[in-house]
Amino acid sequence: MYSLRLFCSMLSHFKLCLNFVPLTELTSQKKFDEIKKANQAAARKLVEDQFSSSSEEEDEDIKGKHGKILAKTFTTYTNQTDGDASELERTRQYMNDAFQSGAMTCLICIASIKRNQAVWSCSGCFCIFHMPCIQKWAKDSLFLISSPLTDDDFGKRDYPWPCPKCRFEYKRSETPTRYYCYCRKVEDPPLDPWLVPHSCGQVCERDFKPPCGHRCLLLCHPGPCPPCPKMVTITCYCKKAKPVPRRCSTKEWSCQLPCGRKLPCGQHNCEKPCHPGECQPCPRVSKQACICGRQVAERLCASPVWQCDQVCGKTLPCGYHACEQICHAGSCGECPRSGKRSCPCGKSKFSLPCTEDVPTCGDSCDKALDCGIHRCSQRCHRGPCEICRQEVEKQCRCGKHTKQMPCHKPYLCETKCAKIRDCQKHQCKRKCCSGNCPPCDQACGRTLGCRNHKCPSVCHRGSCYPCPETVDVKCNCGKTALKVPCGRERTTKAPKCKEPCRQPPTCHHPAREKHSCHFGPCPPCRQPCKKTFEKCGHSCPAPCHDEALVKQTGSHQPAGPWEQSAEPTFIQTALPCPPCQVPIPTPLACHAVGPYSCKRLCGRLLDCQNHTCTKECHKVTDTDSNNDVHKAGQECSQCEEECSKPRPPGCPHSCPLPCHSGDCPPCAQMIRMKCHCKLTSLYIECIKITCADLKEKDELISCKNQCPKELSCGHRCKEICHPSDCPQNCNQKVKVRCPCKRLKKELPCSKVRGDLVTLECDTVCKEMKRKASEIKEAEARAALEEEKRRQQAELEAFENRLKGRRKNKRKKDEVEVELSAWQKYKNMIVLPVCGAAVVMFAWFIAYND
């Protein structure tokens, strides 16, 4: 609407400039002709730039259409609620976003979601994503989770993948593979302009959450289902009031009467108003004794059992010791020092009176020390064992160095770990790392898809989660805002604001014409000037001309004929008011009476034969010898319009000549077109392509190269660049072999694929096949005989081994001969005697020397 106002205002300025021209001043006529051309050029440029978008009336039509679709979707629900649609606001917002261009954004690729694209909707946050984007997200998430696993762990657990927005987890089997509507009834829902985008148009029938037994009554819709509108008859929480009809979504209600149910204390009743769930503990206070009965205190009735902090102190059955337990019920039990007791090391047990302490046994303690390797070497002792002080060769945690040191001291070397952490970017750099490197603790810091923020998570593999921030896209005044995901504010159009524009006027009027909030400069003022003429006292009736566009001439002179002239520049300036046109009676002498202007348009036909003179009634000299009153003269205006004659069918270009008579010249513009094979760009004259028939068009669009498409057989098409499908009569030579692969022959591919030609084996092939079968049979017979010989040899070897075992058994069964005492002990007697004799002989020889 703003563009229309601006265009109309510029046209009014054009008319104003015509009114400014006195008929007797030729210099002023030339000046205002230039102003007229400037305004026409500015108006034409404005139309080309801004009138391509839809007008406000079209927007209102689209809004009306969307309103009808929403009403149709909500009809079944509102019939149940007697027209009340207050519970549908959240669902209505989702549906308005589905209609509004740019409101639905895929958070993975930060791109708009269009009506004809396959989408997937999260069941947790109802956010919508492109189908390829969410499939890649799920695949990458599963890969990152399962990549650290070993081969033994892989496949034992169904690891989930999260929603990019709400982190709602889905199983691997729930990875989307098909495009469904919102209610998941129809696969690949067709595109219907009279339905919500990506909807099937059927009743939703999804179960309400929380489930109540009823199903959603809306037509297939995005976002969550509204509360259940059904009417049910139900009583209050305490079941005392009579059942009343209520909406199913708010069916639980309280009658506000006292509950009256018996509390867990068993003494009092619940005094709270009718409430859901179990009654709360009794809030009353009463005096209650502790478990041992020594103390009495005021406590809540709901917790009657309590312990005081006093030791029992009763004498145990042994008569020597007192009970050391804190306030308890029942008997104190036997003395803990009675019966058999073990020494401190636990190796010996003693039966002693409870008045005597257990002595140490004197044996070594032998308890395991804190190191878990050595044991205590002290004698049986009371108290804890000392730390392990044995010197051992210890290996550091990373396993690269060893050192002699006390067992109780840990050994950590100074070597830094060079392994890459699970982020696959940073090194571990922990001293003496055991190999199980901790997760990376550095910040990710990568720029998110929005290009505005950085990832706040710790360093990780794979893609970062989408930016969780939202940005408000506001109108010029800031009163109307639209929330969009961060990163979309650059491509999202500002919302249309219905607030009035608050910019101050730039002309002499106290206020601007009322128009809506907008970006850019306000439209020119169209209010009447109303300035008072000094000479006559009348007010100026022309539209406001404080900011008229005037062409600026002489600002740049071309250096030569090779330099193209720049586009004319326009400046805004205030123009003087036109002469007063109010008629007044004027006395005139008889001799001065002559032709005069009637103030109507001239209307003579200009030389272009298409338009008429737009000047006021003026004097025209003779046009020709015929003195035609309908033909324009020298004083008439010159046509400056563009040629508006219809172009030939298919020609998108305008006529290069100004408005003229006769036929337009042939269009010589070059059109860029893709050839049939879509590989080469061709430049063709517009006149040739528009005047050609179908056959000539196919020849013009052909690049005259071989078609690059592949036939169904796998060979390349041999035809020259052509339209439609390639012919399937492939003449490429292929090799065909007989069943035994001996003979081969080259035949056309089309005949081979159609099983029109086959190559059979000849007599030589059959003879070779027969000889080969005979050789195989001979080899099989030889192998069978060899197997029989091997089995016979194994049988003979087994029988021989069996005979040997029988002989050994017979030898063992024979009676052994009992040995005499000398045979048994001769070695024990002879060896010591011989040894003593050798020693004495050696001593004797040494003594004589």
PEFENJO-V347425 format. One record per residue. RES is the residue in one letter. PSI is psi as a letter, one per 30 degrees, with the letter a starting at -180 (* if undefined). OMEGA is omega in radians with two decimals (* if undefined). D_LAST is the distance of its C-alpha to the last C-alpha in whole Angstrom. Layout:
RES&PSI&OMEGA&D_LAST + RES&PSI&OMEGA&D_LAST
This chain:
M&e&3.10&146 + Y&e&3.13&145 + S&e&3.10&145 + L&e&-3.14&148 + R&e&-3.14&150 + L&e&-3.13&148 + F&e&-3.14&150 + C&e&3.13&153 + S&e&3.13&153 + M&e&3.06&153 + L&e&3.12&156 + S&e&3.07&158 + H&e&3.12&157 + F&e&3.11&158 + K&e&-3.14&161 + L&e&-3.13&162 + C&e&3.09&161 + L&e&-3.13&164 + N&f&-3.09&166 + F&f&-2.93&165 + V&j&2.99&167 + P&k&-3.06&170 + L&f&-3.03&172 + T&f&-3.07&174 + E&j&-3.10&171 + L&e&3.14&169 + T&e&3.10&166 + S&e&3.10&165 + Q&e&-3.13&165 + K&e&-3.13&163 + K&e&-3.10&160 + F&f&2.99&161 + D&e&3.09&160 + E&e&3.11&157 + I&e&3.12&156 + K&e&3.13&157 + K&e&-3.13&155 + A&e&3.14&152 + N&e&3.09&153 + Q&e&3.14&153 + A&e&3.13&149 + A&e&3.12&148 + A&e&3.14&149 + R&e&3.13&148 + K&e&3.11&145 + L&e&3.12&144 + V&e&-3.12&145 + E&e&-3.05&143 + D&e&-2.93&140 + Q&f&-3.10&141 + F&g&3.06&143 + S&f&3.11&140 + S&l&-3.08&139 + S&k&3.14&141 + S&l&-3.11&144 + E&e&3.11&144 + E&e&3.10&146 + E&e&3.09&144 + D&e&3.11&141 + E&e&3.08&144 + D&e&3.13&144 + I&e&3.09&140 + K&e&3.09&140 + G&e&3.10&143 + K&e&3.11&141 + H&e&3.10&138 + G&e&3.10&140 + K&e&3.13&141 + I&e&3.11&138 + L&e&3.12&136 + A&e&3.11&139 + K&e&-3.14&139 + T&e&-3.05&135 + F&g&-3.02&136 + T&e&-3.07&139 + T&e&-3.13&138 + Y&e&-3.10&136 + T&f&3.05&139 + N&e&3.12&141 + Q&f&-3.07&139 + T&g&3.14&139 + D&h&3.07&143 + G&f&-3.14&142 + D&j&-3.12&140 + A&g&-3.11&137 + S&f&-3.12&135 + E&g&-3.05&132 + L&g&-3.04&132 + E&e&-3.11&131 + R&e&3.11&127 + T&e&3.12&128 + R&e&3.13&131 + Q&e&3.10&129 + Y&e&-3.11&126 + M&e&3.07&129 + N&e&3.07&131 + D&e&3.12&128 + A&e&3.13&128 + F&e&-2.99&131 + Q&k&-3.13&130 + S&k&3.10&129 + G&f&-3.13&126 + A&e&3.12&125 + M&j&-3.06&123 + T&k&3.03&120 + C&j&-3.07&116 + L&f&-3.12&114 + I&e&-3.11&111 + C&f&-3.13&113 + I&h&3.10&115 + A&l&3.14&118 + S&k&3.10&122 + I&k&-3.09&122 + K&l&-3.06&125 + R&e&-3.03&127 + N&g&-3.13&126 + Q&k&3.10&122 + A&k&-3.06&120 + V&l&3.04&118 + W&k&-3.08&116 + S&k&3.11&117 + C&k&3.14&114 + S&f&3.11&115 + G&e&-3.12&114 + C&f&3.11&116 + F&g&3.07&118 + C&k&-3.04&117 + I&k&-3.14&118 + F&l&2.99&116 + H&k&-3.13&116 + M&e&3.10&114 + P&e&-3.11&112 + C&e&-3.09&111 + I&e&3.08&110 + Q&e&3.11&108 + K&e&3.11&106 + W&e&-3.14&105 + A&e&-3.13&104 + K&e&3.13&102 + D&e&-3.14&100 + S&e&3.12&100 + L&e&-3.14&98 + F&e&-3.12&96 + L&e&3.13&95 + I&e&-3.02&94 + S&f&-3.09&92 + S&e&3.12&90 + P&f&-3.06&87 + L&l&3.04&87 + T&l&-3.14&84 + D&f&-3.13&85 + D&e&-3.11&84 + D&f&-3.03&86 + F&k&3.09&89 + G&f&-3.12&92 + K&f&-3.11&91 + R&k&3.12&94 + D&j&-3.10&97 + Y&k&-3.11&97 + P&l&2.99&101 + W&k&-3.01&102 + P&l&2.98&105 + C&k&-3.12&108 + P&f&-3.07&108 + K&e&-3.00&111 + C&f&-3.14&110 + R&g&3.05&106 + F&k&-2.99&108 + E&k&3.09&105 + Y&k&3.09&106 + K&l&3.12&104 + R&e&-3.12&102 + S&f&-3.14&105 + E&g&3.06&108 + T&k&-3.07&107 + P&k&3.09&111 + T&f&-3.13&112 + R&l&3.14&115 + Y&j&-3.14&118 + Y&l&3.03&120 + C&a&-3.07&123 + Y&e&-3.13&123 + C&f&3.06&123 + R&h&3.06&121 + K&e&-3.01&124 + V&k&3.06&125 + E&k&-3.09&122 + D&i&-3.12&123 + P&k&-3.12&126 + P&l&3.13&129 + L&j&-3.12&130 + D&j&-3.11&134 + P&f&-3.13&135 + W&g&3.06&137 + L&l&3.02&134 + V&k&3.13&131 + P&k&3.12&129 + H&g&3.11&126 + S&l&3.13&128 + C&f&3.13&129 + G&f&3.12&132 + Q&l&3.10&132 + V&k&-3.03&131 + C&e&3.08&128 + E&g&2.99&127 + R&k&3.13&124 + D&k&3.11&123 + F&l&3.07&123 + K&k&-0.05&121 + P&l&-3.06&120 + P&k&3.12&121 + C&g&-3.10&124 + G&f&3.12&125 + H&l&-3.11&128 + R&l&-3.07&127 + C&k&-3.08&128 + L&f&3.14&132 + L&l&2.95&132 + L&l&-3.08&132 + C&k&-2.94&128 + H&l&3.02&128 + P&l&3.07&125 + G&a&-3.11&123 + P&l&3.07&123 + C&k&3.12&125 + P&l&3.09&128 + P&l&-3.08&128 + C&k&-3.10&130 + P&f&-3.08&133 + K&l&3.08&134 + M&k&3.11&136 + V&l&3.11&134 + T&j&-3.02&136 + I&l&3.13&133 + T&l&-3.08&133 + C&a&-3.10&131 + Y&e&-3.06&127 + C&f&3.07&128 + K&g&-3.12&131 + K&e&-3.09&133 + A&l&3.11&136 + K&k&3.10&138 + P&k&3.13&136 + V&l&3.09&138 + P&k&-3.14&138 + R&l&3.06&136 + R&k&-3.04&134 + C&e&-3.12&131 + S&f&3.11&129 + T&h&-3.03&130 + K&f&3.14&130 + E&k&-3.08&128 + W&l&-3.10&130 + S&k&3.12&131 + C&f&3.10&134 + Q&g&3.03&133 + L&l&3.10&133 + P&k&-3.08&131 + C&e&3.04&128 + G&g&3.12&128 + R&k&-3.13&125 + K&k&-3.13&122 + L&l&-3.12&119 + P&f&3.13&116 + C&f&3.11&116 + G&g&-3.09&118 + Q&e&-3.04&121 + H&l&3.10&123 + N&l&-3.14&124 + C&k&-3.10&124 + E&g&-3.12&127 + K&l&3.06&126 + P&l&-3.13&129 + C&k&-2.99&128 + H&l&3.10&125 + P&l&3.04&123 + G&a&-3.13&119 + E&l&3.10&118 + C&l&3.10&119 + Q&l&3.13&117 + P&l&-3.09&115 + C&k&-3.10&118 + P&f&-3.07&118 + R&l&-3.11&120 + V&k&3.12&118 + S&l&3.11&117 + K&k&-3.07&115 + Q&k&-3.13&112 + A&l&3.10&109 + C&a&-3.06&106 + I&e&-3.12&103 + C&f&3.07&102 + G&g&-3.11&106 + R&e&-3.08&105 + Q&k&3.08&107 + V&k&-3.11&110 + A&l&3.07&111 + E&k&-3.09&114 + R&l&3.10&113 + L&k&-3.14&114 + C&f&-3.08&115 + A&f&-3.14&113 + S&i&-3.07&110 + P&f&-3.09&110 + V&k&3.13&106 + W&l&-3.12&104 + Q&k&2.98&101 + C&l&-3.07&101 + D&g&-3.12&98 + Q&k&3.06&98 + V&k&-3.08&95 + C&e&3.04&96 + G&g&3.13&94 + K&k&3.12&95 + T&k&-3.13&92 + L&l&-3.10&90 + P&f&3.13&90 + C&f&3.13&87 + G&f&-3.09&89 + Y&e&-3.04&86 + H&l&3.13&87 + A&l&3.14&90 + C&k&-3.11&90 + E&g&3.14&90 + Q&l&3.05&92 + I&l&-3.12&94 + C&j&-3.09&98 + H&l&3.13&98 + A&l&3.10&100 + G&a&-3.11&99 + S&l&-3.12&96 + C&f&-3.14&93 + G&a&-3.12&90 + E&l&3.09&87 + C&k&-3.11&85 + P&f&-3.13&82 + R&g&3.13&80 + S&l&3.14&80 + G&a&-3.14&78 + K&k&3.12&75 + R&k&-3.11&73 + S&l&3.05&70 + C&l&-3.09&68 + P&e&-3.13&68 + C&f&3.07&65 + G&g&-3.11&67 + K&e&-3.10&64 + S&k&3.09&65 + K&k&-3.09&69 + F&k&3.02&70 + S&j&-3.07&73 + L&l&3.04&74 + P&l&-3.09&78 + C&f&3.14&79 + T&f&-3.10&79 + E&k&3.08&75 + D&l&3.13&73 + V&k&3.14&71 + P&l&3.03&67 + T&l&-3.04&64 + C&f&-3.13&62 + G&f&3.11&59 + D&l&3.10&58 + S&k&-3.09&57 + C&e&3.04&61 + D&g&3.04&60 + K&k&3.11&63 + A&k&3.13&64 + L&l&-3.09&64 + D&f&-3.13&67 + C&f&3.13&65 + G&g&-3.10&65 + I&e&-3.07&62 + H&l&3.14&59 + R&l&-3.10&60 + C&k&-3.12&60 + S&f&3.12&56 + Q&l&3.05&58 + R&l&-3.11&58 + C&k&-3.02&62 + H&l&3.07&64 + R&l&-3.13&68 + G&l&-3.10&70 + P&l&3.10&69 + C&l&3.11&65 + E&l&3.10&64 + I&l&-3.10&64 + C&k&-3.08&61 + R&g&-3.13&59 + Q&k&3.09&56 + E&k&-3.13&55 + V&l&3.06&56 + E&j&-3.05&57 + K&k&3.08&61 + Q&k&-3.12&63 + C&l&-3.05&66 + R&e&-3.13&70 + C&f&3.06&70 + G&g&-3.09&67 + K&f&-3.06&66 + H&l&3.05&64 + T&l&-3.08&61 + K&k&3.05&59 + Q&k&-3.11&57 + M&l&3.13&59 + P&k&-3.03&60 + C&e&-3.03&61 + H&f&-3.11&64 + K&k&3.07&65 + P&l&-3.11&67 + Y&j&3.09&66 + L&k&3.13&69 + C&l&-3.10&69 + E&g&-3.11&72 + T&k&3.13&72 + K&k&-3.11&76 + C&k&-3.12&77 + A&g&-3.13&79 + K&l&3.10&80 + I&k&-3.14&84 + R&l&-3.04&86 + D&f&3.08&88 + C&f&-3.14&91 + Q&g&-3.14&89 + K&e&-3.00&90 + H&l&3.07&88 + Q&l&-3.14&84 + C&e&3.10&82 + K&g&3.04&81 + R&k&-3.12&79 + K&k&3.08&76 + C&i&-3.11&73 + C&k&-3.11&75 + S&f&-3.10&74 + G&f&3.08&76 + N&i&-3.02&79 + C&k&3.12&81 + P&l&3.09&84 + P&l&-3.12&88 + C&k&-3.11&89 + D&g&3.11&91 + Q&l&3.11&93 + A&k&-3.11&97 + C&e&3.03&98 + G&g&3.12&101 + R&k&3.12&102 + T&k&-3.12&106 + L&l&-3.11&108 + G&f&3.13&110 + C&f&-3.12&113 + R&g&-3.14&112 + N&e&-3.06&112 + H&l&3.09&109 + K&l&-3.07&106 + C&k&-3.13&104 + P&f&-3.08&103 + S&l&3.02&100 + V&l&-3.06&96 + C&k&-3.03&95 + H&l&3.06&95 + R&l&3.07&95 + G&a&-3.10&98 + S&k&3.07&102 + C&l&3.06&103 + Y&l&3.14&105 + P&l&3.13&109 + C&k&-3.11&110 + P&f&-3.06&112 + E&l&3.01&114 + T&l&-3.08&118 + V&k&3.09&121 + D&j&3.01&124 + V&j&-3.01&126 + K&l&3.03&130 + C&a&-3.07&133 + N&e&-3.12&135 + C&f&3.10&136 + G&g&-3.12&133 + K&f&-3.13&135 + T&k&-3.08&133 + A&l&3.12&130 + L&k&-3.14&128 + K&k&3.11&124 + V&l&3.07&122 + P&k&-3.13&118 + C&k&-3.10&117 + G&f&-3.13&117 + R&f&-3.08&120 + E&f&-3.11&122 + R&e&-3.07&123 + T&f&-3.12&124 + T&k&3.10&126 + K&k&3.11&130 + A&k&-3.13&131 + P&l&3.11&133 + K&k&-3.09&137 + C&k&3.12&138 + K&f&3.11&141 + E&k&3.12&142 + P&l&3.12&144 + C&k&-3.06&143 + R&g&-3.14&143 + Q&k&-3.10&143 + P&l&-3.14&146 + P&l&3.12&149 + T&g&3.08&149 + C&a&-3.07&153 + H&f&3.13&156 + H&k&-3.10&156 + P&f&-3.10&155 + A&l&3.09&152 + R&l&2.97&151 + E&k&-3.10&152 + K&k&3.05&150 + H&l&-3.03&147 + S&l&3.09&144 + C&k&-3.06&141 + H&l&3.02&139 + F&l&3.10&137 + G&a&-3.11&138 + P&l&3.11&142 + C&l&3.10&144 + P&l&3.13&147 + P&k&-3.11&150 + C&k&3.12&153 + R&g&-3.13&156 + Q&l&3.08&158 + P&k&-3.07&161 + C&e&3.09&161 + K&g&3.02&164 + K&k&-3.09&165 + T&k&3.06&168 + F&k&-3.10&170 + E&e&-3.03&171 + K&e&-3.02&175 + C&f&3.13&176 + G&f&3.08&174 + H&l&3.09&173 + S&k&-3.11&169 + C&k&-3.13&167 + P&f&-3.07&166 + A&l&3.05&164 + P&l&-3.09&160 + C&k&-3.08&158 + H&h&3.08&157 + D&f&-3.07&155 + E&h&3.13&152 + A&k&3.09&153 + L&k&-3.11&151 + V&k&3.13&152 + K&k&3.13&151 + Q&j&-3.08&150 + T&l&3.07&151 + G&g&-3.13&150 + S&f&-3.12&146 + H&k&3.11&145 + Q&k&3.13&146 + P&k&-3.12&145 + A&f&-3.12&143 + G&l&-3.12&145 + P&f&3.13&146 + W&f&-3.13&142 + E&k&-3.14&141 + Q&k&-3.13&142 + S&k&-3.13&144 + A&l&3.11&142 + E&k&-3.13&144 + P&k&3.11&146 + T&k&-3.11&145 + F&k&3.09&147 + I&l&3.09&148 + Q&k&3.14&149 + T&l&3.12&152 + A&k&3.13&155 + L&l&3.10&158 + P&l&3.12&162 + C&k&3.11&164 + P&l&3.12&166 + P&k&-3.13&170 + C&k&-3.08&172 + Q&g&-3.14&174 + V&k&-3.13&176 + P&k&3.10&179 + I&k&3.10&182 + P&k&-3.12&186 + T&k&3.08&187 + P&k&-3.06&190 + L&k&3.11&191 + A&l&-3.05&194 + C&e&-3.08&195 + H&f&-3.12&195 + A&f&-3.13&191 + V&k&3.14&191 + G&a&3.12&188 + P&k&-3.12&185 + Y&l&-3.11&183 + S&k&3.11&179 + C&g&3.09&179 + K&g&3.06&176 + R&l&-3.14&175 + L&k&-3.12&172 + C&e&3.04&173 + G&g&3.12&172 + R&k&-3.11&173 + L&k&-3.11&170 + L&l&-3.09&168 + D&f&-3.13&167 + C&f&-3.13&164 + Q&g&-3.12&166 + N&f&-3.07&164 + H&l&-3.12&165 + T&l&-3.12&168 + C&k&-3.08&168 + T&g&3.10&167 + K&l&3.02&169 + E&l&-3.13&172 + C&k&-3.04&176 + H&l&-3.13&176 + K&k&-3.13&178 + V&k&3.06&178 + T&l&-3.12&179 + D&k&-3.13&180 + T&e&3.12&177 + D&a&-3.10&179 + S&f&-3.14&182 + N&f&3.14&183 + N&h&-3.13&182 + D&k&-3.09&180 + V&f&-3.13&179 + H&f&-3.10&176 + K&k&-3.08&174 + A&l&3.10&172 + G&a&-3.10&173 + Q&f&-3.12&172 + E&f&-3.12&172 + C&l&-3.13&170 + S&l&3.12&166 + Q&k&-3.13&164 + C&k&3.14&162 + E&g&3.13&158 + E&l&3.02&157 + E&l&3.12&154 + C&k&-3.11&155 + S&g&-3.13&155 + K&k&-3.11&156 + P&k&3.14&154 + R&l&3.07&151 + P&l&-3.13&150 + P&k&3.11&148 + G&f&-3.12&145 + C&j&-3.13&145 + P&f&-3.05&143 + H&l&3.10&144 + S&l&-3.13&147 + C&k&-3.11&150 + P&f&-3.09&149 + L&l&2.97&153 + P&l&-3.08&155 + C&k&-3.02&158 + H&l&3.07&160 + S&l&3.13&162 + G&a&-3.10&162 + D&l&3.09&159 + C&k&3.08&155 + P&l&3.11&153 + P&k&-3.11&150 + C&k&-3.12&147 + A&g&3.13&145 + Q&k&3.11&142 + M&k&3.13&138 + I&k&3.09&137 + R&k&-3.10&133 + M&l&3.04&132 + K&k&3.10&129 + C&l&-3.10&129 + H&e&-3.10&129 + C&g&3.03&125 + K&g&-3.13&125 + L&e&-3.03&123 + T&k&3.06&125 + S&k&-3.12&128 + L&k&3.07&131 + Y&j&-3.03&134 + I&k&3.08&137 + E&k&-3.08&141 + C&e&-3.09&142 + I&e&-3.14&146 + K&e&-3.07&144 + I&f&-3.12&142 + T&f&-3.11&145 + C&f&-3.07&147 + A&l&3.02&145 + D&a&-3.04&145 + L&e&-3.10&142 + K&e&3.14&141 + E&e&3.09&142 + K&e&3.11&139 + D&e&3.14&137 + E&e&-3.13&137 + L&e&-3.07&137 + I&f&3.14&134 + S&k&3.13&132 + C&g&3.10&129 + K&g&3.05&129 + N&l&3.14&126 + Q&k&-3.12&124 + C&k&-3.10&124 + P&f&-3.06&120 + K&l&3.09&120 + E&k&3.07&118 + L&l&-3.14&120 + S&f&3.13&119 + C&f&3.14&117 + G&f&3.13&115 + H&l&-3.14&116 + R&k&3.13&118 + C&k&-3.11&122 + K&f&-3.08&124 + E&l&3.01&127 + I&l&-3.10&128 + C&j&-2.98&128 + H&l&3.09&130 + P&l&3.08&131 + S&a&-3.05&131 + D&l&3.13&128 + C&k&3.05&126 + P&k&-3.05&128 + Q&g&3.13&125 + N&i&-3.09&126 + C&k&-3.14&123 + N&g&3.10&123 + Q&k&-3.13&119 + K&k&3.09&117 + V&l&-3.13&114 + K&k&3.11&112 + V&k&3.14&113 + R&l&3.08&110 + C&l&-3.10&111 + P&e&-3.13&109 + C&g&3.06&106 + K&g&-3.14&106 + R&e&-3.13&106 + L&k&3.05&110 + K&l&-3.08&111 + K&k&3.12&114 + E&k&-3.09&116 + L&l&3.07&119 + P&k&-3.09&121 + C&e&-3.09&119 + S&e&3.13&122 + K&e&3.14&122 + V&e&-3.13&119 + R&f&3.11&119 + G&g&3.14&122 + D&h&3.12&120 + L&f&-3.10&123 + V&k&3.05&121 + T&l&-3.14&118 + L&j&-3.10&116 + E&l&3.11&115 + C&k&3.10&113 + D&a&-3.09&114 + T&e&3.13&113 + V&e&3.11&110 + C&e&-3.13&109 + K&e&3.13&109 + E&e&3.12&108 + M&e&3.11&104 + K&e&-3.14&104 + R&e&3.13&105 + K&e&3.13&102 + A&e&3.11&100 + S&e&3.11&100 + E&e&3.12&99 + I&e&3.12&96 + K&e&3.13&95 + E&e&3.12&96 + A&e&3.10&94 + E&e&3.11&91 + A&e&3.12&92 + R&e&3.12&92 + A&e&3.11&88 + A&e&3.13&87 + L&e&3.11&88 + E&e&3.11&86 + E&e&3.10&83 + E&e&3.11&83 + K&e&3.13&84 + R&e&3.12&81 + R&e&3.12&78 + Q&e&3.11&80 + Q&e&3.12&79 + A&e&3.11&76 + E&e&3.12&75 + L&e&3.13&76 + E&e&3.12&74 + A&e&3.13&71 + F&e&3.13&72 + E&e&3.12&72 + N&e&3.11&69 + R&e&-3.14&67 + L&e&3.08&69 + K&e&3.11&68 + G&e&3.12&64 + R&e&-3.14&65 + R&e&3.11&66 + K&e&-3.14&64 + N&e&3.14&61 + K&e&3.12&63 + R&e&3.11&63 + K&e&3.14&59 + K&f&-3.11&59 + D&f&3.12&62 + E&l&-3.11&60 + V&k&3.12&58 + E&k&-3.14&55 + V&k&-3.12&52 + E&k&-3.13&51 + L&l&3.11&47 + S&l&-3.13&45 + A&e&3.10&43 + W&e&3.14&39 + Q&e&-3.12&41 + K&e&-2.94&41 + Y&g&-3.10&38 + K&e&3.13&35 + N&e&-3.13&34 + M&f&-3.11&33 + I&e&-3.01&32 + V&e&-3.05&29 + L&e&3.11&28 + P&e&-3.12&26 + V&e&3.14&25 + C&e&3.14&23 + G&e&3.13&22 + A&e&3.13&20 + A&e&3.13&19 + V&e&3.14&17 + V&e&-3.13&16 + M&e&3.13&14 + F&e&3.11&13 + A&e&3.12&11 + W&e&-3.11&10 + F&e&-3.14&9 + I&e&-3.14&6 + A&e&-3.12&5 + Y&e&-3.14&5 + N&e&3.12&4 + D&*&*&0
